[in-house]
Amino acid sequence: MEEEVRIILRDTVNGGRAAPRDLAKFTRECFASFGGVELELPPSGPMHELPVFF
């Protein structure tokens, strides 16, 4: 009975769909209708000195 409840809960959370195996593909499919976004990357530069914690 416990396993049946787990299956019901899993199906309910996933909207009756099987859990996606590829999260990136699933995300693209969900948001494809909104179109793409081009992000401008900041220029690369030298790394900052890392802090030292004592």
N, C-alpha and C positions, 0 to 999 in steps of 0.2 A: 504494500500500500504506500509506503514511503517513496518508493521509486516512481510510482504513478503520480504522486503529488509533485515530485521533482520534474517529471516530464511535462505536466500541465503548467507548472510555473515557468519552465523554460520556454515552452511554446507561447505562453501569454506574453512574456517579456519580449520575445522575438517577433511578435505580431503574427504568430502562426507559421513563420518561416523557419527553416533550418538555420542554425548559427552560421554566419559567414566564415569561410575558411581563410580568405584573404582580406584583411581589414582595409588595405589600400584600395582594392578593387571595389569593395562594398561602399566605401566612402565616395569614390568617384561616381558610382552608379547613383547614389542618393543625391548628390549635388550637381550632377551633369546638367540638369535643366537650368541651373543658374548661370552657366557659362564659366569660362576660365578667368583666371586672375594672373596678371603679369606683375610680379613684384620686382622692384629695383633693389638689387643687392648693394649694401654699403661697400665702399672701397676697402680693400685689404690693406693692412698696415702691420707694423711690428707689434708683437705681443707685449702686453704690459708686464711689468715685474710682478711675480706672484707674491702674495703676502706670506709672511712667516708667522705662524702661531706658536706660542710657547706654552 
